[in-house]
Amino acid sequence: MGFFTASRASMRRGALRPQLKSRLAIFVLCALSCFSSSHFALTVQKPSSEAQLHAEKGIEASRAGDLSTAEHELREAVQLAPDDPFFLATLGSILGMQRKLQEAGSYFEKAVKIDPGNVEVRRHLAATQWQLGKLPDAYKNLEYILSINSNDKPALLLAGMVAENLKDYSAAARWLSKAPELVDQRPEAQLALARSYYKLGQQEDARKVLGKISGAVVDAKVVFWAGQEAFSAQDYGTAEALFLSIQPSYADKASLGYAIARIQYQTQRYAGAQKTLSELTAQGLASGDIYSLLGWCQFRQGQFEDAAGALERAVGLEPQKEGYYLDLGTILAGRRRKLTAALQVAKVAVQRFPDSSRAYQLKGLVETRLEYYRDAVQSYQRARELNPSTADANVGLAVAQWGAGLTEEAVATFEHGLQEFPKDPEHLQEYARVSLKMAELGDRAAEGRAISLLKKAISMDDSQPEPFYQLGSLALVKGNVQEAVELLKRAADLDPKSGKVHFALSRAFRRLGRQQDAGKEFQLYQSLKDEREMP
């Protein structure tokens, strides 16, 4: 998809499955909630005591589903016997089942301090800490339990989930794989295990786990989530198979169709993705995301007007989403005749999203292409102020400064960029391009600097066509025609749709007397020059 939508288009697991952690934690709490005094190493109150009577009433109320009464009775028991770990832990369990996690955790902690060897209470404490986001504390308690009993299945399950949250995928896979009987009962745990395997590069293991989900009789939404996991891991074949398996039964046709279209787009089946999305819109299933992706499918197939129209629909449907403005502006900015329209989109974007570095970057980009260099300098400066860590804003500022005649400032900005973003190819390429212009104006040191920058860019990433094009053009100027041809052919291989590369190749072939090759390259240039490239 577009430059500006890369992060927006990625799967958001947390937003899509907000209830998974809570559901699994409730499962753990409920599975472990049947305390008895035999679980405690310390002596507890005698059954005849008043505290014990309150506790018994609370436990009975809990079993009957009356958690409010259960809480009241256990609070009475704790007030009468504040150092009894059984009462403390049972109250913590009741509170946990009511989602009163902070208070539940405090009672579990008190019980553990009194009876530190009690793994049942410690397990409850770990589950509560996990829910509260206290992941290191939860993991520490679970490691303690597993050091006593390495085959404690609930602890293995919970330890795996905590480790996955901590992004310790090796530990997550190790723990979860040791409790298959519990993992296979909980789709949330299966998804965590599959995710861990994907992160570890164990794609086949991940597929086996997801296959269990699709093979079981489960809610279609779980299969949808499984497909999202595969998509996030760029396992597009598995993701597509999972999505297609629920196509007849899945209620949310818009989300499912969009998910399938995204896979088709990512695998460069643009026509198929366009067909999938068009079928959704024909059914009235319209959304900003659907029209945005439709626009990019059309753009990839050269349907520029339709693409712009689809992105305008996306903006109209969801004007609060910044990414749609950026996508529309980016597509418009790629056409000379649409630069004024692109600038209008960029201006609206910065008005609606005044704290967006990306919106100001778009505005600076369009202003640079319109040769409004002074305006572009201001836009890029604002973009860099809003996000100093973005390389694009810095290199854009340097190019705009050069265009505005601020040579010293441009060089200083480029040098700053090389220090801050030493691995950014755009800085190397653009600094080299500007240096070559400076050399043409009489700066003798600039040409050597440009050659050094371009060679460094190639050594870092030889998949970029621009350094080969620049070096080839320089070789052609210096009369090293055969060298120029080799460099320019490499650039053409990397970007076959670059008109300027084909034009330079036509000149080089003509210098070598290869008129037929020169004519072929010039024809390619003519077919591409009108709309493909900007200056």
N, C-alpha and C positions, 0 to 999 in steps of 0.2 A: 504494500500500500504506500501512501505518500510519506514523505520525509517527516511531516509533522504528526502523522497519525500512528507512527510505529509503536509508541508506548500506549496510546489509547486503544489500539486494536488488540493488544495482548490480552490473554484470558485473565480475569480477576477472580481467582478461586475464592478469596475471602468474601467478596461481595456476593458471589453466586451461591455459596453454601454457608450462610451465617449460623445455621443451627447445628452444624455437624459436631462441633466441639462440645456444645452443651448437651446434645443428645447422648454422646458417648460418655460424658462425665456422669450424667444421670444414670446411665446404665451401670457404670462402675459403682456409683454410690448405692444404688438400689441392690445391686448384686451382693454388696458387702454389708448391707445395713442390718442384718440379723445378728446383732451382738448377743452374746450371753456372758454371764459373769465368769464362765470358765475360760474365756479368752484372756483374762487378766491375771497377771502373776501376783498382783497385790491383793490383799484381803479387801472385799467390798462389804457394804452395809448388809446386815442380816435382813432376811425377808420380812421380819416382824417390825422392823424400824419404820418410822413414818416416811422417811425418805424413800425407802424401798417400795412402800405402798404407792407413793406418787409415781415412781418410775414404772411400776407394773401397770398402773392405769395409763400412763403415757404410751407404753409399748402396745397395749391393747388398742388404744385409740389410733395409733399409727397403723396397725394391721387392718383396722377398719376403714382406713383412709381419712380419718379425721386428724389432719396434721396440726390444726390450730389447737385442739385440745391436747394433743400429744406434746406440743411445745410447752403449753402452760404447765402440764404435770411434770415434765422433765425440768423445767425451770424451778419449780418448787423443790424437786429432789436435789438439784444442785445447790440451791440456797441452804438447804438443811445439811448437805454433805458436800461442801465445796472442793474437797480433796479426793473425792471418789472418782477414779478414772473411768469407771463404767458409766456413771451418770453423765460425766462430762462428754464422753465420746458419743453416747446415745443422743444427747441433746444436739451435739454437733451434726450427727447424721440427720436428725429431724430438720434442723435448720438448712442443711445442705439440700434436702429434697424440696425445700420451699424456695430455693435459689437465694437464700440469705447467706451468701458465701463468706463474706468478710467475718461475720460473727461465728459462722460454723468453723472457719479456720482457727479462730482464737480458742474455741473450746477443744478442738483436736490438739492444738499445740499444748494447752494445759495438760491434757491427758497424757500426751507423749512425754512431757517433762516429768510427770509423776511415775509413769510406767514406760520407760524408753525402749524396752525390749518388745513391746507389743506391736507386732507387725500389722495386725488388723487395723488398729487406730492409725498407725503410720501410713498405711495405704490410703485410708480415708483422707488424711492430711495431705498426702501427695496429690490425690485427685482434686481436692479443693484448691490447692496451690496452683495446679495446672489451669484450672478454670479462671483463677485470678491473675494469670499471666506471670506468676512467680516460678518461672520454668527452672532456673538453677536449683531453687530450694526443693521443688518437686522431684527433680532428677536425683538430687542428693539423697532424699528419703527413699526413693525407689532402689537406688544402688545399695543402700543399707539393707533393704529387705532381700534383694537378690543375693547379697553376700551371705545371708543366712540360709536362704532356700533359692537356689538358682533355677528351680523349676516352678516357681510361684507364677502361675499362668496369668492371673489378673495383673500382677505387678509387671510381668513381661509385656503385656498388652499396653498398659499405661506408660511404661518406660519407653516403648517404641514410639508412642504418640508424642510424648514430650520431646524425645530426641529429634523427631521429624520437625517439630515446631522450632527447635533450636538449630535446625539445618545440619544436624549431625546425622547425615543420611546413612552412613555406614552403621552406626549404632542402631538407628531406627530399623534398618533392614535386619540386623542381627537379632534384636529383641522380638520384633513382630513375627519373624519367621519361626521363632521357637514356640509360638502360641497359635498354631494354625487353626485349632478348633474354635478359639475365641475370635480370631481375625475373620474367619470365614462367616461368622455370624453377624459381623458388623461391617457394612459397606464402607463406613467412614474409615475404619482401620485398613480395609483392603485398598482404598484409594491412597491412604498414606503410605502403605507398603509399595504400591505400584509407583507412586511419585518418587520414593526413595530409590527404587531400582532404576528408574529413568535417570535420576541425578547421578547415580553411580555408573551410568553407561551400560547397565545390564538390561538391555531392551527386551530380550526374550523372556527374562524373568518377569518383567513388568507386564508383558503381554499375557503371560499365563495367569497372573493375578486378575487382570481386567477381564480375561476370558471367563474366569469363574463368576464374575459379576453378570456378564451377559448370558451365561449359561444357566444361571439360577432364576427362579421365579421371583423377581424383585420389581420394585417400583421403577417404571420407565425413567423417572427422573434420575435415579442412581446410575442407570446406564448412560444417560446424557452426561452426568458428571464424569463418568469414566471416559467418555469420549473427549471431554474437555482436558482431562489429564493427558491423554495421548496427544491431543493437539498441542498443548503447551510444551510437550517434549518433542514436537515436530515429527511425531510418529503418525503421519497423515493417513497412511493406509489403515492402521488400526482404528484411528479416530473415525474415519469415514465408515468403516464397517460397523462400528458401534452405533453411530448415528442412524445409518440406514436400517439397522435392525429394529429400531423403534419407530420408524417413520409411520407405519399404519396406526399405531396406538398413542403416540405422544400428543398430548393435548395442545401444547404451546407450539403451533405450527410455525409461527414467525421465528422464534428462537432456534428451532431445529433447522428450518430452511436456511437461515442466516449462517448457522454453524457449518452446514454442508457447503454453502457457497464460499465460505472462507477457505475451506480446504481446497475447493476447486481453484480458487484464486491463487492460493499459495503454491499449488502444483501447476500453475500457468495454464489452466483450462479456463481461460477467460470467457469464451463463448458459453461454456457450460454453466459457469457461475452466473453470467448475465441472464441466462434462461431461468435458472433457479430463482433468482431475485425478481425477475419480471413476473414470474408466476405468483410470487408472494404479493407483489403490488397489485396485480390483476384481481386478487382475492380481497383487496382492501387491507392487507396486512402491511401497512406502511410504518416506517420509523426512520429516524435520522440515520441510524447505522445502516439500514438496508439501502437507503438511497445513496449514502456515501460510498458503500462498497460497489453498488451498481455503477456509480460514476467512475470509479477507478477501473472497473472492468471495461467500460466503454472507452475510457482514455487509453488503456493498453491496446485496444483494437483500432485506435485511430479515429474514434467517433468523438471528436472534440466537442462539438456543439451539444450533443446529447450528454456527454460527461459533465459539462458545465451546468446544464439544466438539471441533472440529477443532484449535483452538489448544492445547487440553489434550493432545490426541494428539501434537502437535508437541513440546510440553514433555516428554512421557513418552518419546518416541523419542530425543530429543537434549537431555537436561537440562543439558548443558554449554554450550548456546547461550543467551546472555543475551537476545537479541532476541525469542525466543519468549515469555518471561515478560513482557517489556515490551508485546508485542502483546496478549497475553491480558489483562494488567492494564488496558491502555488501552481495550479493548472493554468489559470489565466496568465500568470507571469511568464509562462513558457511560450507565449505567442506575442509577437511584436504588436500586432493589431489589437491586442487585448490588454496591453499594459495599463492604459488609463482605467479600465474596468477593474483590473487587479489592484490598482492603487486605492480605488474607492472601497473595495472589500477590506484592504489592509487598514484604512482609516477607521472604518466601522469597527474592525477587530480591536484596535487599540482604545477606541472609545468605550467599548463594552467590557474590555478586559485590560484596564490600565496598568495592572501589575504583571502582565504577561510578557516575559522576555521574548517568547516565540512570536507573539504578535508584532512586536517592534522589529524583530529580525525580518519578518515578512515585509513590513513596510520599508525597511532599509534596503532589502533585496530589490523590490520594485523600483524604488527611487534611484538606485544605482543603475538599473537597466534603462531607466528613463533619462539617465545622466543628470539627475537632480542631486549632485554629489554632496552639496552642503546639507541638504535635508537628510540625505542618507547618513551622513556623519552623526547628526543629532539622533537619528533613530537607533543606530547601532550603539552609540554611547549609552542611550537609555537601556537598550537590551542588555548591555554588559553590566550596567549598574544593577539591574534587576537580578541578573544571574552571572556573576563573575566567572563561574566555572564552565561556561559554555564556550567551546572553541569557535563555533560558527559566528558568534557575535564579534569576537575579536578579529577574526580574519576578514569578516565583512566590513568592519570599521577600518581596517588597514587599507582595503581596496577602495573604499569610499574616500578616505583621506588622500590617497594617491590621485584619484579622479578629480578631487577638489584642488589639486595643486599643493597640498600640504605634504611635501615629500619627506621632510625630516620627521614629521609626526607619523607618517605611514611606516617608515623604516623602524622607528621606535616601537610602534605597535606590533609589527611583524616580529621584531626581536623579542619583545615581551611574549608573544605567542609561542615562539620556539622554546622559550624557557618554561612556560606554563604547560604547553601541550606538545612535548617533543615528538610524540608519535602520531600527530594529526597530519594526514597527507595534504589536506587543503592548505595548511599554512606553508608547507614546503612548495607546493605547486604554485600558489598565488604569489608568494614572495619571489619565486623564480621568474614568473611571468612579468611582474613589476620590475624586477632587476634587469630583465632583458630590455624592457622599455627604457630604463635608465641608461643602459649601455648604448642604446641608439641615440640618446641625447648627449653622449660624450663621457659618461662615467665609466672609466676604464676598468675599475675593480668590480663593477656590477656584473659583467658577463661571466667572469670566473665564479662569482658567488652563485649565479643562476645555475651554471652547470653543476656545481657541487650540490646545490639543493635538489636538483632534478635527479641526479644519480643516487642521492640519499633516499629520495622518495621511492625510487625503483627498488633499492636494496631492502627497504622496509616492506614494500607491497608492490609486487610486479604485475598486479592485476588491474592497475589503474592506467587508462590510455593516455591521460594528459601529459605525464612526463615524457613518454615516448614521442608524442606529437611535438612537444616543445623542442626536444633534442633533435628530432628529425628536421624540423623547420630551421633550426640553427645550422645544422649540417648542410642543408640546402643553400642557405645564404652564403656559407663559407665555401661552396663549391664542392663539398664532399658528397656528391650525388648518390653514389652507390650506398654509402652509409646512411644517407637520408632515406633512401628507399626502404632499407631494412628496418629502420626505426619506425617509419610511417606505416609500413605493412603490419608491424606489431600493434601499433595503435589502432589500425583498422580492424584487425582480428579481435581486439578487445572491445571495440565499439563500432560495429559495422554501420551504424546509422549516423555516424558523425560526418556531416557534410564538409566541415573544414579539413578533416583528415583526407577525404577523397579528393578535395581540391588540391591540397598540397601534393598528394601522390600523382595527380595528373600533371602537375608542373614538373615533378621529378622525372617521371617517365618521358615527358616531352624533351627534357634536357638530355636524356639518354638515347633519344631517337626512337623510342618505343611508342609510336604514334597510336597504334591500336589500343594498347593498354592505357595510354593517356586519355583517349577518347572515352573509353569505358568508365574510367574514374570520374571524368568530367560529367558524364551523363548521370552517374550516381549522385554527384554533388548537386546537379541541377534539380534532381528529384527530391532532394532533402533540404535544400537551403531555405525554401520559402518560410516554413513554419517550424522546422525541427529545432533550430538553435538560436540562442540569443548571443549578442556580442559579449 
